[in-house]
Amino acid sequence: MSGAPTAQATYRATAEVYRVDWQPGTDLLHGVCHCGAEHVEEDPVALWQWMLAHPEGHTV
């Protein structure tokens, strides 16, 4: 076995799961924060900024 780290060795489990879905037939992205708050945005950068600004703007 080599001394190089494996994917499993470097992976850190976290409870923070973010989800982004494209709404077919539109230019809209639907984002779900790890806290369960949802947001719809056309701009992917703006959507990620919203999700990562937690808890600002998040209401569940």
N, C-alpha and C positions, 0 to 999 in steps of 0.2 A: 504494500500500500504506500503510495507517495505521500509526501508531506503537504500537498496542495489541499486547501479546504474544498469540501464538496458542497453542492447546493444545499443539502440538508444541514450541513454544519454551519453554514452562514445565514440560513433563514431564521428570522425571528418571528414567532407567532405574535399576532396582535389582534385585538378585538375590533380595531377600526377597519371596517370594510366600506368602501365607497363603490357605488355602481352608477354607470352612465349608459343609458340606452338611447339609440337614435330612433326617432319616431318616423317610420317609413312614410314616404310621400310628402315629407315636410323638411324644413331646415332646422328643426327643433331637436334639442338634446334634453333628455329627462334625467336629472341627477338625484340620487338618493344618498344622503349622508349616513355615516355610521350610527348617528343618533335617531335615524328614521325620518328626519325632515326631508322634504322633496322640493325641487326647484326645476323650472323649465327655462332654457336659455338657447339662443341661436349660436352664441359665441362660445366655443369650447374653453377658451382661456377664462372667460368670465364665470363659467360654470365651475371650473376647478378653483378659482379664487373664492367663490362663494362657499364651496365645500370645505376648503382648507382654512377659512376664516372663522371656523367654529369657535364659539357659539354665536357670533354675531350674525343676525339675520335668520337664525334657525328657530323655528317654532314647530312643535310637534303636536 
